[in-house]
Amino acid sequence: MIILFIEVLIIIVLAMMFSTLLIDQRKNRAREMRVIKLKGYWDGGERRSTDRLNLSLEVKYSLNGKTDDVKTVDISAKGIRLLMDEKIEKGTAMRLDIKLPGQKRLVKASAAVVWTAESKEDEKFSAKRLFNTGIKFHSFQKNGEKQLFDFIYSLQPQKSQD
């Protein structure tokens, strides 16, 4: 009888130790867990309001009386990413003359820099530091916006209607 009592007592003590260990482990996990707030949801699709085309086009930009030739990395009807050899500050206004293949008239636009990041991909090919520069179009001369939109639309694969 005493042996049975001791065995039950040992089982109770072990159960209490085990439950204390589990409770302590849960508290530690809760302390390590970080709480974040999700402001939006992205399902992996394009988040921009217009599709972008990875396309290298000739662009002449004018900035503070200086004019230079650069190439595009990608383009949409709302903005353009240029590969530049200088870092231009966010908010800087500029004029762009975009040469579209097969078209005589340049697309002329006023725009502003929205972001700049050093280009890592082109380090091995160039002795200069290069910068990817995101630019948002603000206005176009004449029918420039329509000309650009039609050009981009003509190159996009047509989506099937399911």
KETORDREN-308681 format. One line per 8 residues: their letters; for each residue x, y, z of N, C-alpha, C, O. Coordinates in Angstrom, 3 decimals. Example, Ala and Ser with C-alpha at 12.3 -4.5 7.8 and 13.67 -1.06 7.14 Angstrom:
2
as> 13.190/-5.690/7.800/12.300/-4.500/7.800/13.200/-3.300/7.800/14.236/-3.319/8.465  12.850/-2.250/7.080/13.670/-1.060/7.140/12.900/0.030/7.870/13.409/1.138/8.039
//
This chain:
162
miilfiev> 0.808/-1.184/0.000/0.000/0.000/0.000/0.863/1.263/0.000/0.561/2.225/-0.707  1.905/1.258/0.772/2.799/2.414/0.826/3.477/2.592/-0.529/3.664/3.720/-0.986  3.840/1.501/-1.164/4.497/1.583/-2.476/3.543/2.208/-3.488/3.957/3.044/-4.292  2.294/1.820/-3.459/1.300/2.394/-4.361/1.142/3.896/-4.102/1.048/4.683/-5.044  1.114/4.286/-2.836/1.003/5.693/-2.464/2.209/6.485/-2.976/2.043/7.591/-3.489  3.407/5.939/-2.845/4.634/6.608/-3.299/4.625/6.737/-4.826/5.006/7.777/-5.363  4.191/5.679/-5.523/4.125/5.731/-6.988/3.143/6.811/-7.459/3.446/7.553/-8.393  1.988/6.903/-6.830/0.998/7.921/-7.181/1.563/9.307/-6.896/1.380/10.226/-7.695
liiivlam> 2.239/9.465/-5.776/2.847/10.738/-5.412/3.917/11.143/-6.425/3.990/12.308/-6.816  4.737/10.198/-6.849/5.778/10.471/-7.858/5.133/10.879/-9.180/5.597/11.813/-9.834  4.079/10.191/-9.572/3.381/10.526/-10.819/2.802/11.937/-10.739/2.879/12.692/-11.708  2.228/12.299/-9.598/1.658/13.643/-9.425/2.756/14.695/-9.502/2.577/15.723/-10.156  3.888/14.460/-8.845/5.006/15.408/-8.865/5.548/15.555/-10.290/5.813/16.669/-10.743  5.711/14.431/-10.995/6.194/14.479/-12.382/5.211/15.229/-13.281/5.633/15.995/-14.148  3.929/15.022/-13.089/2.913/15.718/-13.888/2.964/17.215/-13.624/2.827/18.012/-14.552  3.159/17.610/-12.364/3.260/19.031/-12.031/4.513/19.645/-12.659/4.470/20.764/-13.169
mfstllid> 5.629/18.908/-12.620/6.873/19.410/-13.226/6.704/19.564/-14.740/7.131/20.559/-15.324  6.079/18.572/-15.361/5.863/18.603/-16.805/4.957/19.772/-17.197/5.236/20.475/-18.168  3.871/19.982/-16.445/2.960/21.090/-16.769/3.636/22.438/-16.541/3.403/23.373/-17.306  4.467/22.559/-15.507/5.218/23.794/-15.268/6.172/24.066/-16.424/6.301/25.203/-16.878  6.834/23.024/-16.896/7.744/23.152/-18.041/7.004/23.614/-19.288/7.485/24.501/-19.994  5.850/23.033/-19.571/5.054/23.419/-20.744/4.587/24.869/-20.647/4.663/25.612/-21.625  4.113/25.265/-19.492/3.649/26.648/-19.302/4.797/27.624/-19.509/4.628/28.650/-20.168  5.968/27.313/-18.947/7.147/28.172/-19.100/7.570/28.265/-20.573/7.932/29.339/-21.054
qrknrare> 7.522/27.145/-21.272/7.887/27.129/-22.699/6.920/27.989/-23.523/7.359/28.708/-24.420  5.649/27.930/-23.246/4.661/28.750/-23.961/4.868/30.236/-23.695/4.738/31.056/-24.603  5.190/30.584/-22.445/5.458/31.984/-22.113/6.675/32.494/-22.878/6.667/33.613/-23.390  7.720/31.671/-22.956/8.928/32.071/-23.702/8.624/32.276/-25.182/9.097/33.239/-25.784  7.847/31.388/-25.765/7.468/31.526/-27.179/6.659/32.797/-27.410/6.872/33.506/-28.393  5.737/33.078/-26.507/4.905/34.281/-26.641/5.759/35.538/-26.541/5.489/36.522/-27.229  6.786/35.520/-25.692/7.679/36.665/-25.560/8.499/36.881/-26.827/8.767/38.021/-27.207  8.897/35.797/-27.481/9.721/35.889/-28.685/8.908/36.230/-29.935/9.467/36.703/-30.924
mrviklkg> 7.622/36.000/-29.900/6.780/36.228/-31.062/6.597/37.724/-31.297/6.337/38.479/-30.360  6.732/38.144/-32.542/6.549/39.550/-32.885/5.190/39.741/-33.532/4.761/38.945/-34.367  4.533/40.793/-33.136/3.218/41.105/-33.687/3.400/42.165/-34.767/4.040/43.192/-34.540  2.833/41.907/-35.939/2.877/42.882/-37.021/1.458/43.151/-37.493/0.568/42.311/-37.358  1.270/44.331/-38.046/-0.025/44.676/-38.619/0.100/44.651/-40.130/1.035/45.225/-40.689  -0.814/44.005/-40.779/-0.831/43.905/-42.223/-1.677/45.039/-42.778/-2.883/45.103/-42.539  -1.030/45.940/-43.525/-1.760/47.085/-44.082/-2.467/46.731/-45.381/-3.467/47.356/-45.736  -1.964/45.753/-46.076/-2.564/45.373/-47.345/-2.251/43.921/-47.627/-1.558/43.266/-46.849
ywdggerr> -2.748/43.429/-48.710/-2.524/42.041/-49.075/-2.038/41.988/-50.507/-2.625/42.607/-51.395  -0.969/41.251/-50.730/-0.415/41.103/-52.071/-0.417/39.632/-52.423/0.160/38.823/-51.697  -1.052/39.274/-53.517/-1.153/37.872/-53.905/-0.072/37.452/-54.885/-0.159/36.372/-55.470  0.934/38.276/-55.073/2.039/37.929/-55.960/1.905/38.523/-57.348/2.847/38.449/-58.137  0.773/39.105/-57.667/0.575/39.711/-58.984/1.155/41.110/-59.047/1.716/41.602/-58.068  1.020/41.738/-60.178/1.516/43.109/-60.384/0.735/44.068/-59.496/-0.495/44.081/-59.518  1.459/44.878/-58.707/0.816/45.818/-57.795/0.634/47.190/-58.424/-0.100/48.019/-57.888  1.277/47.439/-59.532/1.172/48.759/-60.162/-0.169/48.896/-60.875/-0.823/47.909/-61.212
stdrlnls> -0.555/50.153/-61.095/-1.839/50.395/-61.760/-1.758/50.115/-63.259/-2.784/49.900/-63.903  -0.545/50.117/-63.819/-0.367/49.786/-65.234/0.766/48.778/-65.364/1.692/48.759/-64.553  0.683/47.941/-66.392/1.724/46.940/-66.617/3.000/47.599/-67.105/2.963/48.611/-67.805  4.127/47.017/-66.730/5.437/47.502/-67.172/6.019/46.524/-68.171/5.817/45.313/-68.084  6.748/47.085/-69.123/7.458/46.271/-70.108/8.950/46.417/-69.875/9.457/47.534/-69.780  9.660/45.294/-69.783/11.116/45.336/-69.722/11.594/45.608/-71.137/11.541/44.737/-72.006  12.060/46.825/-71.355/12.363/47.270/-72.705/13.460/48.321/-72.667/13.407/49.253/-71.864  14.449/48.173/-73.531/15.528/49.156/-73.612/15.220/50.140/-74.738/15.229/49.783/-75.916
levkysln> 14.948/51.384/-74.348/14.658/52.450/-75.311/15.644/53.591/-75.105/16.200/53.758/-74.019  15.853/54.372/-76.158/16.707/55.558/-76.052/15.897/56.707/-75.468/14.785/56.992/-75.912  16.478/57.367/-74.457/15.821/58.501/-73.806/16.843/59.616/-73.631/17.988/59.377/-73.248  16.410/60.826/-73.917/17.227/62.006/-73.640/16.534/62.732/-72.498/15.345/63.041/-72.576  17.293/63.005/-71.428/16.691/63.741/-70.319/17.374/65.083/-70.134/18.574/65.227/-70.366  16.586/66.065/-69.710/17.090/67.414/-69.441/16.828/67.732/-67.986/15.722/67.568/-67.472  17.897/68.198/-67.332/17.823/68.459/-65.907/18.726/69.639/-65.579/19.940/69.558/-65.761  18.150/70.727/-65.100/18.928/71.919/-64.735/19.837/72.392/-65.872/20.996/72.734/-65.639
gktddvkt> 19.318/72.412/-67.090/20.092/72.877/-68.238/21.041/71.843/-68.813/21.648/72.083/-69.856  21.182/70.707/-68.164/22.058/69.638/-68.642/21.219/68.597/-69.379/20.127/68.243/-68.935  21.736/68.110/-70.508/21.047/67.082/-71.285/21.960/65.873/-71.413/23.167/66.014/-71.613  21.376/64.676/-71.295/22.171/63.455/-71.407/21.311/62.346/-72.007/20.084/62.372/-71.915  21.981/61.370/-72.624/21.300/60.214/-73.204/21.429/59.027/-72.261/22.504/58.763/-71.724  20.321/58.313/-72.064/20.301/57.127/-71.212/19.417/56.065/-71.864/18.809/56.301/-72.908  19.358/54.900/-71.236/18.509/53.800/-71.709/17.479/53.457/-70.640/17.717/53.628/-69.445  16.340/52.973/-71.095/15.314/52.521/-70.156/15.623/51.098/-69.709/16.282/50.336/-70.417
vdisakgi> 15.134/50.755/-68.517/15.157/49.377/-68.024/13.765/48.792/-68.234/13.603/47.666/-68.705  12.765/49.597/-67.867/11.374/49.221/-68.136/10.541/50.489/-68.261/10.979/51.586/-67.915  9.318/50.303/-68.770/8.464/51.464/-69.042/7.001/51.058/-68.914/6.631/49.915/-69.183  6.173/52.023/-68.496/4.721/51.845/-68.475/4.108/53.161/-68.931/4.824/54.118/-69.225  2.799/53.206/-68.990/2.126/54.447/-69.382/2.198/55.497/-68.271/1.919/56.672/-68.515  2.565/55.090/-67.063/2.615/56.011/-65.919/4.031/56.401/-65.507/4.224/57.420/-64.843  5.026/55.596/-65.898/6.388/55.890/-65.461/7.425/55.088/-66.210/7.115/54.289/-67.095  8.673/55.327/-65.826/9.790/54.746/-66.554/10.933/54.510/-65.566/11.101/55.276/-64.617
rllmdeki> 11.717/53.456/-65.786/12.927/53.243/-64.990/14.117/53.394/-65.914/14.225/52.712/-66.933  15.013/54.305/-65.538/16.200/54.581/-66.338/17.437/54.077/-65.619/17.486/54.061/-64.389  18.446/53.662/-66.395/19.750/53.307/-65.852/20.652/54.508/-66.079/20.991/54.837/-67.215  21.041/55.165/-64.979/21.771/56.434/-65.069/23.126/56.324/-64.376/23.322/55.486/-63.495  24.065/57.190/-64.791/25.386/57.170/-64.165/25.523/58.214/-63.059/26.629/58.491/-62.596  24.405/58.790/-62.639/24.419/59.717/-61.512/23.180/59.483/-60.659/22.128/59.082/-61.157  23.325/59.742/-59.370/22.189/59.591/-58.459/21.430/60.910/-58.420/21.992/61.957/-58.098  20.158/60.842/-58.749/19.315/62.036/-58.766/18.330/61.925/-57.607/17.704/60.885/-57.405
ekgtamrl> 18.206/62.989/-56.868/17.378/62.995/-55.661/15.888/62.839/-55.972/15.395/63.295/-57.004  15.196/62.185/-55.052/13.744/62.012/-55.137/13.080/63.388/-55.213/13.460/64.313/-54.495  12.083/63.509/-56.095/11.351/64.761/-56.254/11.920/65.676/-57.324/11.297/66.681/-57.666  13.098/65.348/-57.863/13.721/66.179/-58.894/12.900/66.128/-60.181/12.584/65.049/-60.682  12.559/67.301/-60.709/11.783/67.390/-61.957/12.726/67.332/-63.151/13.860/67.807/-63.080  12.251/66.747/-64.249/13.054/66.656/-65.471/12.165/66.568/-66.695/10.972/66.282/-66.595  12.758/66.817/-67.850/12.085/66.658/-69.143/12.647/65.403/-69.790/13.845/65.136/-69.696  11.788/64.633/-70.446/12.201/63.405/-71.123/11.780/63.446/-72.583/10.672/63.872/-72.908
diklpgqk> 12.674/62.998/-73.462/12.362/62.767/-74.873/12.602/61.284/-75.115/13.741/60.819/-75.080  11.525/60.540/-75.361/11.602/59.085/-75.489/11.466/58.700/-76.948/10.507/59.088/-77.614  12.436/57.929/-77.447/12.430/57.451/-78.837/11.798/56.069/-78.867/12.343/55.112/-78.317  10.635/55.975/-79.520/9.954/54.693/-79.674/10.342/54.086/-81.014/10.330/54.789/-82.024  10.686/52.803/-81.056/11.080/52.163/-82.313/9.986/52.269/-83.372/8.805/52.072/-83.086  10.394/52.582/-84.587/9.460/52.657/-85.703/8.618/53.922/-85.729/7.701/54.029/-86.543  8.907/54.880/-84.860/8.131/56.123/-84.831/9.069/57.314/-84.969/10.127/57.371/-84.341  8.658/58.264/-85.804/9.496/59.442/-86.051/9.407/60.451/-84.915/10.411/61.036/-84.508
rlvkasaa> 8.190/60.648/-84.409/7.987/61.674/-83.386/8.388/61.158/-82.000/8.009/60.056/-81.605  9.159/61.967/-81.271/9.547/61.622/-79.904/8.372/61.832/-78.958/7.544/62.717/-79.174  8.301/61.025/-77.922/7.341/61.256/-76.847/8.028/62.194/-75.867/9.054/61.852/-75.278  7.451/63.385/-75.700/8.036/64.396/-74.811/7.181/64.485/-73.553/5.963/64.651/-73.618  7.853/64.372/-72.400/7.117/64.363/-71.132/7.870/65.139/-70.062/9.098/65.228/-70.077  7.103/65.696/-69.139/7.717/66.226/-67.921/7.444/65.181/-66.843/6.377/64.569/-66.801  8.438/64.994/-65.969/8.356/63.904/-65.005/9.146/64.264/-63.752/9.801/65.305/-63.689  9.072/63.385/-62.760/9.827/63.593/-61.522/10.338/62.256/-60.999/9.688/61.223/-61.159
vvwtaesk> 11.504/62.291/-60.375/12.121/61.101/-59.789/11.331/60.704/-58.543/11.051/61.540/-57.684  10.973/59.415/-58.453/10.265/58.925/-57.270/11.135/58.003/-56.417/10.861/57.824/-55.230  12.174/57.419/-57.002/13.121/56.617/-56.226/14.416/56.425/-57.008/14.434/56.528/-58.234  15.497/56.146/-56.283/16.797/55.860/-56.886/17.471/54.774/-56.064/17.441/54.812/-54.834  18.084/53.799/-56.742/18.818/52.735/-56.049/20.029/52.357/-56.889/19.953/52.286/-58.116  21.142/52.117/-56.214/22.345/51.719/-56.939/22.101/50.379/-57.618/21.528/49.467/-57.022  22.539/50.266/-58.869/22.347/49.042/-59.643/23.457/48.063/-59.310/24.636/48.374/-59.479  23.089/46.889/-58.840/24.069/45.850/-58.508/24.398/44.987/-59.724/25.517/44.492/-59.852
edekfsak> 23.428/44.808/-60.613/23.575/43.899/-61.755/24.658/44.340/-62.718/25.354/43.505/-63.296  24.807/45.639/-62.897/25.696/46.143/-63.936/27.095/46.476/-63.433/27.906/47.009/-64.190  27.402/46.168/-62.142/28.712/46.487/-61.590/29.842/45.839/-62.381/30.860/46.476/-62.651  29.664/44.573/-62.750/30.751/43.841/-63.406/30.985/44.293/-64.846/32.040/44.010/-65.414  30.018/44.991/-65.447/30.148/45.403/-66.841/30.573/46.858/-67.007/30.893/47.280/-68.119  30.583/47.621/-65.938/30.861/49.045/-66.055/31.819/49.492/-64.961/31.731/49.043/-63.818  32.735/50.382/-65.328/33.656/50.940/-64.340/32.955/52.009/-63.507/33.417/52.347/-62.417  31.839/52.545/-64.013/31.093/53.601/-63.317/30.040/52.998/-62.396/29.569/51.880/-62.608
rlfntgik> 29.683/53.758/-61.376/28.527/53.393/-60.561/27.281/53.752/-61.365/27.182/54.842/-61.930  26.342/52.826/-61.407/25.099/53.066/-62.139/23.923/53.014/-61.170/23.959/52.311/-60.159  22.885/53.772/-61.500/21.722/53.874/-60.624/20.442/53.598/-61.399/20.217/54.164/-62.469  19.605/52.720/-60.850/18.248/52.550/-61.353/17.448/53.712/-60.793/17.463/53.962/-59.587  16.750/54.420/-61.669/16.012/55.610/-61.262/14.563/55.484/-61.716/14.279/55.435/-62.913  13.655/55.433/-60.753/12.225/55.349/-61.049/11.649/56.736/-61.233/11.814/57.607/-60.379  10.975/56.935/-62.347/10.473/58.261/-62.708/8.986/58.164/-63.041/8.558/57.260/-63.759  8.207/59.105/-62.512/6.762/59.148/-62.771/6.472/60.285/-63.740/6.922/61.415/-63.550
fhsfqkng> 5.705/59.961/-64.790/5.303/60.992/-65.751/4.269/61.914/-65.108/3.381/61.462/-64.386  4.399/63.229/-65.385/3.403/64.190/-64.897/2.546/64.726/-66.036/1.329/64.847/-65.897  3.181/65.048/-67.167/2.414/65.542/-68.315/3.183/65.244/-69.594/4.395/65.026/-69.585  2.432/65.244/-70.699/3.002/64.958/-72.015/2.690/66.107/-72.957/1.700/66.817/-72.777  3.538/66.289/-73.964/3.248/67.260/-75.016/2.403/66.580/-76.084/2.584/65.398/-76.377  1.485/67.335/-76.658/0.596/66.879/-77.745/-0.032/65.537/-77.401/-0.623/65.386/-76.332  0.091/64.554/-78.301/-0.518/63.239/-78.092/0.481/62.231/-77.529/0.351/61.031/-77.770  1.460/62.699/-76.795/2.519/61.828/-76.288/2.026/60.690/-75.419/2.509/59.564/-75.533
ekqlfdfi> 1.058/60.976/-74.544/0.548/59.931/-73.660/-0.145/58.834/-74.462/0.060/57.650/-74.199  -0.964/59.222/-75.439/-1.648/58.235/-76.288/-0.636/57.453/-77.116/-0.758/56.237/-77.263  0.355/58.142/-77.652/1.394/57.498/-78.453/2.127/56.439/-77.616/2.363/55.327/-78.089  2.481/56.782/-76.387/3.173/55.845/-75.503/2.267/54.686/-75.120/2.690/53.530/-75.156  1.020/54.984/-74.753/0.077/53.936/-74.371/-0.146/52.957/-75.522/-0.111/51.743/-75.319  -0.374/53.478/-76.727/-0.596/52.611/-77.893/0.617/51.733/-78.167/0.476/50.557/-78.502  1.816/52.308/-78.023/3.043/51.542/-78.248/3.154/50.404/-77.232/3.423/49.263/-77.609  2.952/50.703/-75.960/3.057/49.679/-74.909/1.990/48.611/-75.105/2.272/47.419/-74.989
yslqpqks> 0.765/49.037/-75.403/-0.332/48.091/-75.607/-0.043/47.153/-76.778/-0.381/45.970/-76.729  0.582/47.684/-77.830/0.871/46.857/-79.012/1.896/45.766/-78.715/1.940/44.758/-79.420  2.716/45.947/-77.691/3.750/44.961/-77.358/3.319/43.959/-76.297/3.987/42.944/-76.099  2.214/44.227/-75.616/1.771/43.329/-74.554/1.064/42.122/-75.141/0.307/42.239/-76.104  1.321/40.945/-74.546/0.582/39.763/-74.994/-0.898/39.937/-74.672/-1.254/40.408/-73.592  -1.737/39.562/-75.594/-3.178/39.716/-75.400/-3.665/38.668/-74.409/-3.387/37.480/-74.567  -4.390/39.111/-73.389/-4.915/38.208/-72.365/-6.204/37.590/-72.867/-7.075/38.279/-73.397  -6.316/36.269/-72.694/-7.530/35.587/-73.149/-8.663/35.837/-72.168/-8.435/35.967/-70.965
qd> -9.862/35.903/-72.676/-11.055/36.117/-71.855/-11.614/34.763/-71.460/-12.255/34.099/-72.274  -11.381/34.340/-70.216/-11.882/33.035/-69.739/-13.242/33.157/-69.126/-13.808/32.161/-68.676
//
